Each structure stands twice: as C-alpha cells, then as structure tokens.
Amino acid sequence: MDTEKKRIGLFGGSFNPPHNGHVAAAQYAFRSLKLDMLLVIPTSLPPHKDLAKGSPSSAHRYRMTELAFEGMENVEVLDIELRRSGRSYTADTLKEIRRIYPLAEIFLIVGADMFLTIQDWYRPDEIFRTCTICALCRQRGQLAELLEHRDFLAGKFGADCIVLENREVEVSSTEVRKAIMSNGNTDLIPDKVMEYIRENRLYGCKGSDGRTGGSDVKPFPEHIDLSDPNLLDQFRQTDLYRKAISYVDPGRRAHVDGCIIEAVRLSNRWGEDPAKAAVAALLHDVTKSLGREEQLKLFEKYGIIPRTADTLAFGPLHAITGAEFARENFGVDGEIESAIRYHTTGRAGMSKLEMIIYLADYIEPTRSFDGVKEVRDFAYQCLELAMLTALSNTII
C-alpha cells in the first residue's frame, strides 16, 4: 500500500500492437495532467469488442507494451488485467488500484469513442466515484460533442471529467496490423516493438527464415453446414481439422470428435455461435499429449506466470498452454481462447461459450461415468444448473 498522495493516470488498451499514437497520447496526458505516475494496463479481453483474429497472446502484448513505454520515466506497465483473465472491466481495475494507492488522485485516460459510451460500462457509478475521467480529443470537429457529453456526465452522475485536445499522432491499430502483414515493417510503431514482432513472427510478419507466425488455416471453413447431421464427416475433410487433430493422441481423437458434436448441439440449443464452439471443442485438448516438463516449457515460452493453484495438479496445465497454443498457431479469437483456458476448471462469471465447452468435454457421447447422465440432461435444460452439478461432481 502506498500512502502518498499522488496524481496517477491509468492508460488502458489492448495494445495490439502498441504504436506511436499510444506513446504520444500517454506523453501528452502525462504533461497535461501533471501526473506523478502513469500506469499502462494491457487488457485481457476487452468487454466492448473481441481482439482481432490472429492476435498475439496476452504475454506477447504485455512484452510489446513494456518495450513501447520503457523509455518514459515514471511509467509502469501492469499485468493486473491479464492475470485476472476473462473480460477486463475498468471498475475492477480501479478498485484494485485504489487499494494499492488509497490516497491517490486517479485519472482514467480514454479516447473519444470510449468517453461517449462510458456511462454504459460495467458499474459506471463506481468508476465515476473512484476517478476523474480524462478524454483525449483527436479530431477538432468532435470537441463540442465531447464537452457536451462532459456536462451530461457531470449532471447525471456527478462525474468529474476533463477533455483534452490531443494533437499528437493519430494512428489506427488496424492499419498498423495491415502494414505489418503487407510490408513486414512500419514506422508507426517503436523500433524495439517492431524488432520483437519480427523476432516472434507476429501479425504474419516473416522471420529471418522467411516463414510467418500464426496459421494459414481459416478459423472455420465457411462451406460446412452446421445443421447437417453429417457435420463431423464434413469437418474431417478440412485442413483445420487435419492440422488440429494431428496434435491429439490417436486414443483421444474419439473424445475430441464427441466434443465437437456436443458443443455444436449445445450451441444450437442456447443460441451461441456453433462455429466458435466447434473450433474451441476441436482445439480444447490440443496440448494434452504433452508431459509436465513440456507443458512447463510452454509456460516459459508464452510468458505465463505459474500460480500455485494452476501448477499443483498436472490436469489443468494443458488448458492453460492449449489456449495460448491455439491463439498462436490457429489464430483463434479471445472468446475461443478463454473457452479452452477454462474447460477443465471453470471460473466465476463464465461466458456461455465457456460453459458450453466445459460441458461438452464433460458429457460428450463417449463419457459413461457415474453422474454424467444427470449433467447431460441438465445441459439442455439449464446451463448454470449443469455447471453446478458437474463442478460438484469433480475433484481436481
């Protein structure tokens, strides 16, 4: 706990990748707000949108963010949202920062689009009570709209808001990713970040051997009819299936096939995207054949920080490494990555897709242990009840 009264700025984002616009905005806010410290916080899964397909792992984004901001004094990159996993909520982050810095004056730095929707965020009253909102205006024509919204938030919520005209560098992360994929280079990101991207072959960038990272396999073949009873036969003919199943021990492939079918059925029952469910089910055990030492090597490769709860038991390791492996090698999005990550342990506040993959793994047709029929029945009546029953039956 820090008992000094400081002016602390919070600057969050997916940083996918961190670029010169991020750095310039942070420097401008630091000067304008006369901050004592700036905390840069990469998000795990943003609540308002998914990460772009083929995005690097959270460990890679964290390291790139460190490299982008390492030259700035009194700036610290924190992994508190990445360690939390699941969706990243600003209210939770502010609560944690307030615990560490109880006397600090906290400034939440956001872009114009985020500022205009902040009243719709998770627990907005807590956000407004905890900090001052600082909106960065990059377009001259938008200033009046932001000032009007500042007054609206003050009147309705009692929010303290500041609007700053940021004339620094306007850069789009989407355009940066396109430039890297097209040219293998861009001057829109710090040199050290570009070197890291090239070294790790991120965003389709070629390494010294001329190969790109990630996968050339599409996340899901568009021609597959997900309502067809012969779905699995069609799926087996795709490059995606062939590549993924090659990582699975032959004796486990029937289980994976069963998970695919069950996940699609559950998705159709509960209005979830069956394509995402099929891909998550296909990849949920992609690293399960690896031994403990190999699993821990992947922990090191992906920069995963081992926790006592995760490493005491061997069973959950493949879910943790499998999620990172699937993102790196198959370009899955954050929702699929998270469904793979929690398919053995579950977690508080699970998404519908996460519950579907957990249950598909538990109840797929080859399963025949005591209690599975009850969970199988519940899964098509109430997902939450099925989860509660399955977790009650499971001892890790």
N, C-alpha and C positions, 0 to 999 in steps of 0.2 A: 504494500500500500504506500502510495506517495502522498504525503500530507502538504506538499507545497501548492500554493495557488498559482497555477499556470494557465496560459492560453493554449489550448491543444486543438488542433484541427484533425478531423477524420476524413480521409480521402479514399473511398472505396471504389471497386470496379472489378470487372472480370480480367482486365489487363491481358487481353487475348489477341495480339501481344501488347505489352506496354510500349507506347510510342512517344515521339517527341511532343505531341499535343498533351499527353498526360503530364509529362515532366514540366512543360511550360506552364500549364494550368496550376500545378502544385506550387511552383515557384512564385507565380503571381499571387495566389491565395495566401501563401506564407508571408509575403511582403505586405499585402494589403490589409490583412487581419492582424499584423504584428504578432504572429504566433511565436510561442516559445518552443513548440514541438509540433511536428506533423506525423501522424500515424497513417501509413498507407496500408490498406487492408484488401487483399485479393479475395473475391467471393468464391464460395464453393459452387453452389447452384443458384444463380440469381432468381428471385421469386417472380420477376416480371417477364422473363424470357429464358429460353434454353440457350446453352452455349452452342456455337456453330458446330455443325458436324465435322468430325475430324480434329476437334480442338485438342491441344496437348493436355496431359494430365495436370492435375492441380499442383503437383510437385514441380513440374516444368514451369507453369505460370508463376508460381511463387519465386523460383530462382530467377526467371527473367525480370520480375519486378524488382528483386534485390539489385540486380545488375543495372537496371534503368535508373534507380534512385541512389545508388551508392555514393555518388559524388556530392550529394546535398547534405549539409550539416543540419543536425537536429531533426533528421528524418529517420523514422524506423519503419520497416516493413514487418507487419504482424501476420501470423498464420491462424489467428483465433477462429476465423470463419471456416477455414479449410479443415481444421481439426474437428470442428463441430459436425461436419458432414451434412448431407441433405441440403434443403433450401436455406439460403442465407437471409436472415431477417435483421434489418437495421436496429429494431427495438432491442433484440437480444444482445447485439454487439454493444450498443450504447450502455446497456445495463452492466455488461462486463467491464467496459472502460470506466464507468462511474465507480465501480467497486475498487478498481486499481487507483484511480485518481479522484478521490471523493471531493476535493476542494477545487478541482479544475473548472475553468470556463471552457466548455466544449463547443466547437464549431463543426457542423456537419456540412461538408462541401459537396455540392451536387451540380449536375448540369441542368440546363434549362428544361429539357423534357422531363427529367425526374422531378424537378421542382413543381411543375404544373400538375403532377399527379400524386404528390407526396401525401395529400390528405386521404388517399385511397390505400396507402400502405398498411401493413400489418401493425396494429396498435399505434395509430398515429398520435393519440393523446400522450402516450409515454414518450414518443420521440420529441414532441414539442415541449414537454416538461423538462426534458433532460438536456437539451442543447439549443443553440442558435443555428438556424438554417442559413447557409450561405450559397446563393445561386449564382452560377457563373453564366453571364450572358455573352455569347459569342457573335450574335447577329444584331446589328444596330436596330433593325426593324422589330425585334422582339422585346426590346427594353420596356416599352409601355405595357405590354401584356404581363411581363414578369412583375413590374411594380404594382399593377392592379391585383395580381394574384397574391403578392406580399400583403397587401391591405386586406384581402379576403381572409387569408390565414390568420392574420392578427385579430380581425373582428370575430371570426367564428371559433377559433381555437386558443386565442391569446398567444399565438406563436410569435417568437422573436425571429425575424428574417432580415437578411441583408442581401441586396442584389449588387453584384459587381460586374462592371463591363470588362470582360476579358478579351483583349485584342491580341493575344499572343499567337498561338498556332492552332489552326482548326484542322484536325486530322480524323479520318474515319477508320476505325479498326477493320471494318470490312474491306476498305480499299487497300489497307496495309497488307492484309492477308492475300488479297488478289495480286498485289505487286510482287509479293514473295513467291507465290506459286507461278506467276508468269515469268519473272525475271531472275528469281533466285537471289534478289537483293533489293534494297530500297533505302533511300536516305531519310525516310520518315521515322526511323527508329534509332535509338542509340547504337553506336558501333558494337559495344560489348553484347548487346542483346542480339544483334544480327549474327555475330560470331557464334553465340550459343545456339541460335536457331539452325545455323548451318552445321554446326558440330553434331547436333542431335537430330538433324534432318526433320525438323518440324514444319508444319504447313506445306508439305510437299516439296520442301527445299532439298536440293540434291547435296549429298555429302561429297567428300573427296573421291569416293569410289564411283560417283555418278549415279548412285541409287537414291531414291527418295524414301522418306519415312512414311509411316501410316500404311494404308492399304489401298489397292486399286479395286477392291471389291465393293460394290454398292451396298449400302446398309440393308436394303431389301429389294429383291427382284420384283419389278413392277408387274410382270406378267402372271404372278402367282395369284390364283383365285382363292382367297382366304375362306370362302364359304364352301369350297369344294371338299367333299369327304375324302378325296384322294390328295389332299394338301401335302401330306408328307412325301408321297411319291414325286410330286412336282418339285418340292423343296430339295429333295435329294439330288436333283439334276443340276442344281445351281452351283456356281463357283463359290458362293458364300458358304453354302453347306459343306461342300467338299473341303474347303480350306479349314473351316472351324472344326469339323469332325476329325480331321487328321491329328488334332492335338489331344483327342479323347481316347483313353484306353478302349480297345475293342469290346471288352466285357461291360463297359459302361455306356455304350452307344444306344442300347435299347432304352435305357433310362432317359437319356437326352431326348430321344425321339418322343418318348412318352410325355416329357415335359413340354415339348413344342405343341403337341396336340392339346394337352390340358390347358396350357397358357392361352392358346387361341380360343378354346371353348369358354374359358373364364372371361376373357376379354369381350367376346361377343355377348356374354350374359350381363356384364357390368358396364358396357359402354366404353371400354378402354380401347386404345389403338391395337388391333390384333397383330399388325406388322411389327410394332415395337416389342410386343410380348413374345412373338415368335423368335425375334433376334436375341432378346435377353435370355430366353429359355435355351436357345441353341448354344449360347456362349457362357451360361452360368457356371459350368464346370470346366472351362477351357484350360485352367492350370491345375486341376485337381490331381492329375497324374504325377505331379512333381513332388519330390520328397521335401522334408523340412528344410534341409540346407539350401536346396534350390529355391524354395519359397522365400527364405530369408535373403537370398541373393537378389531376388526381385524386389524385396522391401528396400534394399540398398539402392538398386538401380533407379527405382521410382521415387526415391527420397521419402519413403513412408516412415513416419516416426512410430516405432513399435510401442504399443501400450501393454501394460500388464495383462489386462483383460483379453487382449487380442492374441497374445503370444503364449499364454499359459497352455492353451489347448491347440492341438495341431489342426483340428477340424475347420475352424473359421479362416485359416490362413489363405486358402485357395479363393475364397470370396473376395478378400481384400486385394490380392495380387491379380485375380481374374478381372476385376473391374478396371484396373489400370491397363492390363494387357489388352483388354477388349477395346479400350479407347485408343491406345497407341496403334494397334495392328488392324483394327476393323473400323475405326472412325465412328464408333457409336456416340450418341449424344449423352448429355448428363443424366437424363432420366433412366436410360438403359444402364448406364454405368452404376447408378445408385441402386437399381433393382438387383444387379449382380452382386454388388457390395454387401447387401443386407439379406441375401437369400438364405443364409444359414442362421443368423442371429436375430433378425428383425431389429426394430428400433422404435422409439417413441415417435409418433406422428408420421407413420409410414404413408407413402402415396398409394394410390390404388394399384399402380403398376407394380410397386414393390411388394404389396400383399399378394398380388396375382402370381408373381414369380416364386415367392416363398411357398405359397400353397400348391402351385403346380409341381414344384420339386417334392413336396410332401405327399401329394395324393395321386400322382400320375399312375396310369394303369398297372405298372409292374409292381407297385408297392402293395404289400399284403400283411403288414404288421398289425398288432392289436391297436385298435382305436382309429385306424385310418379310414374305415367306412363312415364313422361318425363325422370326421372332419370333411370327408368328401361330400357328404350330404349337406353339411353346413355351408360349404364353399359356394353353393349355388343358391343359398337362402340369405346368408348374411356374411360378408367377408370378415367383418370385425369379430363375429362370434367364432368363425372358423379359425381365425388367427389366435384368438384367446385359447381355444381348445387345443390347437396344435402346440402352442407355446407351453401350455400347462402339461402336455404330454412329453415335452422334450427336456432332456437333461444334457447339457453340453459339458 
